[in-house]
């Protein structure tokens, strides 16, 4: 495991408000191993369109994050929400951001004793920071098809592509979070690697063992319970599927846990239940009450089709039946997942799951992900980093 190094990670998410993502899992492990880590909450890719119903709530959430500025986690990670202008389409704003961010992050790194840090960037706009923090190595983690995301910001996709390509050109190591993303990469292939998602296996395995008390918010909902946790966005969730289920399978109770955006059409359905975000440490108690775990994503969206949702492996670790919309990333786990190719298929596979009689199926699902832990991923990435640093210092 990487030790006695300094790491500055520009994440694509917010440490405080999102379900733990790959960067959070990895940075926690690096910090525990004795590395000095600064995690920079998402500097975003620009403001959402004003017409977006979540425009004001997202600004409010970002302001709350700014109010925390720099705080330490239990592992000793410094999490910071630096001030930055959210207008990346403007050259003057990008110029100002380069100086604002450099000033803030460099000062913080100096105060925390970081030297020649590994610069880990996981959002294209952070490409502007390359070469400004006296870094020893640059890692670019590609988690999404960034230029296909026109839902969360109004920045020109061409600019996002330019920043993405700048990061590709400048990175010493490029990590792709999905097979489809890696397969379509056209530059930097010799520096590119697949960083598969992973799982806190022991954390999630408890949800299927019967030893946990089901959270009361779930327990009071009658079965069968069809469960999902994570982002609940109008463009992400297949709302037509849920509406049809309300008509054709009214006995199924759909449970959604997580940050819920405005503009959903399924909020008033009698068999659909929404629970606010739950602390990661408590979430297995909620999943323990699911009869089937689902990923009802709208995969016809170009952006969504590149997804590699961490929750799929977390679902499998519980041992419970899992039904997901078809994603290229998870075709390799088709022997333990039920992969729906259509809405009719989704209904059939949920029915199959609810009537499952194979006593060995839960164990096979867990075995499929048991060795793919975040500890293992952190160890593998550490070897890549050490080798690259050694090669650069020859």
C-alpha positions in Angstrom: 0.0 0.0 0.0 1.2 3.5 -0.8 2.8 5.2 2.2 4.3 8.5 3.2 3.1 10.3 0.1 1.0 13.5 -0.3 -2.2 13.4 -2.4 -4.5 16.2 -3.6 -7.7 14.8 -5.0 -10.1 17.0 -7.0 -13.2 14.9 -6.8 -16.2 15.0 -9.0 -18.5 14.8 -6.0 -19.0 16.3 -2.6 -17.6 14.4 0.3 -20.4 15.4 2.6 -23.5 15.0 0.4 -23.0 12.0 -1.9 -23.1 8.3 -1.4 -19.5 7.2 -1.0 -17.8 7.1 -4.4 -14.7 5.4 -5.6 -12.5 8.4 -4.8 -13.8 8.6 -1.2 -13.2 4.9 -0.7 -9.7 5.0 -2.1 -8.6 8.2 -0.3 -9.8 6.8 3.0 -7.5 3.8 2.5 -4.6 5.9 1.5 -5.0 8.1 4.5 -5.2 5.1 6.8 -1.9 3.8 5.4 -0.1 7.0 6.4 -0.4 9.3 3.4 -1.3 13.0 3.7 -4.5 13.6 1.8 -6.5 16.7 0.8 -9.8 16.0 -0.9 -11.3 18.9 -2.9 -15.0 18.8 -3.2 -16.3 19.1 -6.7 -15.5 22.5 -8.3 -18.3 21.5 -10.7 -18.5 21.9 -14.5 -20.6 25.0 -14.3 -24.0 26.1 -13.1 -27.1 24.1 -14.0 -29.5 25.9 -16.4 -31.7 28.4 -14.6 -34.7 26.4 -15.8 -33.5 23.4 -13.9 -35.9 22.8 -11.0 -32.9 22.0 -8.8 -31.0 25.2 -9.6 -31.6 26.9 -6.3 -31.3 23.8 -4.1 -28.0 23.0 -5.6 -26.7 26.5 -5.0 -27.9 26.2 -1.4 -26.1 22.8 -1.0 -22.9 24.2 -2.4 -23.1 27.2 0.0 -23.5 24.8 2.9 -20.4 23.0 1.7 -18.5 26.3 1.3 -19.4 27.0 5.0 -17.4 23.9 6.0 -14.4 25.2 4.1 -11.7 22.8 5.4 -12.4 20.0 7.9 -10.7 16.8 8.9 -12.3 13.4 8.7 -11.7 10.6 11.2 -8.9 9.3 8.9 -7.2 12.6 9.0 -8.2 13.6 5.4 -8.6 17.4 4.9 -11.8 17.9 3.0 -12.1 21.4 1.5 -14.7 23.3 -0.5 -12.7 26.1 -2.1 -14.3 29.3 -3.5 -14.5 29.1 -7.3 -16.5 30.9 -10.0 -19.0 28.4 -11.6 -18.7 30.0 -15.1 -16.3 27.7 -16.9 -17.5 28.8 -20.3 -15.9 32.2 -19.7 -12.2 32.5 -20.3 -11.8 35.3 -17.7 -13.6 33.1 -15.1 -11.3 30.2 -15.9 -8.3 32.5 -15.5 -9.6 33.7 -12.2 -10.4 30.1 -11.0 -6.8 29.0 -11.8 -5.5 31.6 -9.5 -8.2 31.3 -6.8 -7.8 27.6 -6.6 -4.0 27.6 -6.7 -3.8 30.2 -3.9 -6.3 28.3 -1.7 -5.1 24.7 -2.2 -1.4 25.5 -2.2 -1.7 27.4 1.1 -3.7 24.6 2.6 -1.2 22.0 1.4 1.6 23.9 2.9 -0.2 24.3 6.2 -0.8 20.5 6.3 2.7 19.6 5.4 2.1 18.2 1.9 5.1 18.2 -0.5 5.3 17.3 -4.2 1.8 15.8 -4.1 0.3 13.3 -6.4 -2.4 15.3 -8.2 -5.5 13.1 -8.6 -8.2 14.8 -10.8 -11.6 13.3 -11.3 -13.4 16.1 -13.1 -12.3 17.8 -16.4 -12.4 21.3 -15.0 -9.6 20.3 -12.6 -7.3 19.9 -15.6 -6.6 23.6 -15.2 -4.7 22.8 -12.0 -2.0 20.6 -13.7 1.4 22.1 -13.2 0.3 24.5 -10.6 0.8 22.5 -7.3 4.4 21.3 -7.7 3.0 17.8 -8.2 5.1 14.7 -8.6 2.5 12.7 -10.6 -0.8 13.4 -12.3 -3.6 10.8 -12.2 -6.8 11.4 -14.2 -9.8 9.2 -13.2 -12.5 9.1 -15.8 -15.8 8.1 -14.2 -18.3 9.4 -16.7 -18.8 10.4 -20.4 -18.5 14.0 -19.3 -19.4 15.7 -22.6 -22.7 13.8 -22.7 -23.9 15.3 -19.4 -26.1 18.2 -20.3 -28.5 17.7 -17.4 -26.4 19.2 -14.5 -24.7 22.2 -16.1 -25.0 24.6 -19.0 -21.3 24.6 -20.0 -20.7 23.9 -23.7 -19.9 20.2 -24.2 -17.1 21.2 -26.6 -15.3 23.0 -23.8 -15.7 20.0 -21.5 -14.2 17.8 -24.3 -11.2 20.2 -24.6 -10.6 20.1 -20.8 -11.0 16.3 -20.8 -8.4 16.0 -23.6 -6.1 18.3 -21.8 -6.3 16.1 -18.8 -5.7 13.0 -20.9 -2.6 14.6 -22.5 -1.1 15.7 -19.2 -1.8 12.7 -17.0 0.9 10.1 -16.1 -1.8 7.5 -15.3 -5.4 7.4 -16.7 -7.9 5.3 -14.8 -11.3 4.5 -16.4 -14.1 3.5 -14.1 -16.0 1.5 -16.8 -15.2 -0.8 -19.7 -17.2 1.2 -22.2 -15.3 4.3 -21.4 -11.9 2.5 -21.7 -12.9 0.8 -25.0 -13.7 4.1 -26.6 -10.6 5.9 -25.4 -8.6 7.1 -28.4 -5.6 8.8 -26.8 -3.2 7.8 -24.0 -4.0 4.1 -24.3 -0.5 3.2 -23.2 -1.1 5.0 -19.9 -4.7 3.8 -19.4 -6.1 1.2 -17.0 -9.5 -0.1 -16.0 -10.2 0.7 -12.4 -13.3 -1.4 -11.7 -15.7 -0.4 -9.0 -15.4 -2.4 -5.7 -17.2 -3.0 -2.5 -16.9 -2.9 1.3 -17.9 -6.6 1.3 -18.1 -7.2 5.1 -20.1 -4.0 5.5 -22.8 -5.1 3.0 -22.8 -8.8 3.6 -24.5 -8.2 7.0 -27.7 -7.0 5.2 -28.4 -10.5 3.9 -27.5 -12.6 6.9 -30.6 -12.0 9.0 -28.6 -10.6 11.9 -29.5 -6.9 11.3 -32.7 -5.3 12.6 -34.5 -3.8 9.6 -34.7 0.0 9.8 -38.2 1.0 10.9 -38.8 3.3 7.9 -38.5 0.2 5.7 -40.1 -2.3 8.1 -43.4 -0.4 8.2 -43.8 -0.7 4.4 -45.5 -3.9 3.4 -43.8 -6.4 1.1 -42.8 -7.2 -1.5 -40.3 -4.4 -1.3 -38.4 -3.4 -4.4 -35.4 -1.3 -3.2 -33.0 1.3 -4.6 -30.5 3.7 -3.1 -28.5 6.5 -4.7 -29.2 9.5 -6.8 -32.9 10.0 -7.7 -33.0 12.2 -10.8 -35.8 12.6 -13.3 -33.5 11.8 -16.2 -31.8 8.9 -14.5 -34.7 6.8 -13.1 -37.0 5.1 -15.7 -40.2 6.7 -14.5 -42.3 5.1 -17.2 -41.3 1.7 -15.7 -42.4 2.8 -12.2 -45.7 4.3 -13.5 -46.5 1.0 -15.3 -45.6 -1.0 -12.2 -48.2 1.1 -10.2 -50.8 0.0 -12.7 -49.9 -3.6 -13.3 -48.2 -4.6 -10.1 -49.7 -2.4 -7.4 -48.7 -4.9 -4.7 -45.0 -4.1 -5.4 -43.7 -1.4 -3.0 -40.9 0.6 -4.6 -38.5 2.2 -2.0 -36.1 4.9 -3.1 -33.4 6.1 -0.7 -31.2 9.1 -1.4 -31.1 12.7 -2.6 -34.3 13.3 -4.6 -34.3 16.0 -7.3 -37.3 18.1 -8.2 -39.4 17.3 -11.2 -40.1 13.6 -10.6 -43.5 12.4 -12.0 -43.7 9.4 -9.6 -43.8 11.0 -6.2 -47.5 10.6 -5.7 -47.8 7.0 -6.8 -49.4 4.9 -4.0 -46.8 2.2 -4.0 -43.7 4.4 -4.3 -41.9 5.5 -1.1 -39.1 8.0 -0.7 -36.6 8.0 2.2 -34.1 10.8 2.6 -30.3 10.0 2.3 -29.1 7.6 5.0 -25.6 7.5 6.5 -23.5 4.9 4.8 -22.8 3.1 8.1 -26.6 2.6 8.6 -27.6 1.8 5.0 -27.3 -2.0 5.3 -30.1 -1.9 7.9 -32.3 -0.4 5.2 -31.1 -2.8 2.4 -31.8 -5.7 4.8 -35.5 -5.0 4.3 -35.4 -5.2 0.5 -36.8 -8.3 -1.2 -35.2 -7.3 -4.5 -32.5 -4.7 -5.2 -32.9 -2.8 -8.4 -31.2 -0.4 -10.7 -34.1 1.0 -12.8 -32.1 3.4 -14.8 -33.1 5.0 -18.1 -30.2 3.5 -20.1 -31.3 5.1 -23.4 -29.6 8.2 -22.1 -26.1 8.3 -23.7 -24.6 9.6 -20.4 -26.3 6.8 -18.3 -25.2 4.0 -20.6 -21.6 4.6 -19.5 -22.5 4.1 -15.9 -20.7 1.8 -13.5 -22.8 2.2 -10.4 -21.0 1.1 -7.2 -24.4 0.1 -5.8 -24.6 -2.9 -8.1 -21.7 -4.6 -6.3 -23.1 -3.5 -3.0 -26.4 -5.1 -3.8 -24.7 -8.3 -4.8 -22.7 -8.3 -1.5 -26.0 -8.5 0.4 -26.8 -11.8 -1.4 -30.3 -10.5 -2.3 -31.7 -10.9 -5.9 -30.6 -8.0 -8.1 -32.4 -6.7 -11.2 -30.7 -4.0 -13.3 -31.2 -2.2 -16.5 -28.7 -3.2 -19.2 -25.3 -1.6 -18.7 -22.2 -2.7 -20.6 -20.1 -2.5 -17.4 -22.1 -5.4 -15.8 -22.5 -7.8 -18.7 -19.5 -9.8 -17.2 -21.6 -10.4 -14.1 -24.6 -11.7 -16.0 -24.4 -15.1 -14.3 -25.3 -13.5 -10.9 -27.3 -10.5 -12.0 -30.7 -10.4 -13.7 -30.2 -7.9 -16.6 -33.3 -6.5 -18.1 -33.3 -5.6 -21.8 -36.8 -4.0 -21.8 -39.5 -3.0 -19.4 -41.3 -6.3 -20.0 -38.1 -8.0 -19.1 -37.7 -5.9 -15.9 -41.1 -7.0 -14.7 -40.4 -10.7 -15.5 -37.1 -10.6 -13.7 -38.6 -9.1 -10.6 -41.2 -11.8 -10.6 -38.5 -14.4 -11.0 -36.6 -12.8 -8.1 -39.6 -12.8 -5.8 -40.2 -16.5 -6.6 -36.5 -17.6 -6.3 -36.1 -21.0 -4.7 -32.4 -21.7 -5.3 -30.9 -21.8 -1.9 -27.4 -21.4 -3.3 -28.1 -18.2 -5.3 -27.3 -15.7 -2.5 -23.9 -17.3 -1.9 -23.1 -17.2 -5.6 -23.9 -13.5 -5.7 -21.7 -12.7 -2.8 -18.9 -14.9 -4.0 -18.9 -12.9 -7.3 -17.8 -9.7 -5.5 -16.2 -10.9 -2.3 -12.6 -10.5 -3.5 -13.2 -7.2 -5.3 -12.8 -5.0 -2.3 -11.7 -1.4 -2.0 -8.6 -2.6 0.0 -7.7 -4.7 -3.1 -8.2 -1.8 -5.5 -6.2 0.6 -3.3 -3.3 -1.9 -3.2 -3.4 -2.3 -7.0 -3.4 1.4 -7.6 -0.6 1.9 -5.1 1.6 -0.5 -7.2 0.8 1.5 -10.4 1.7 4.8 -8.7 5.0 3.5 -7.2 6.1 2.0 -10.5 5.3 5.2 -12.4 7.1 7.4 -9.8 10.1 5.1 -10.0 10.2 5.3 -13.8 10.0 9.1 -13.7 12.9 9.3 -11.2 15.2 7.1 -13.3 
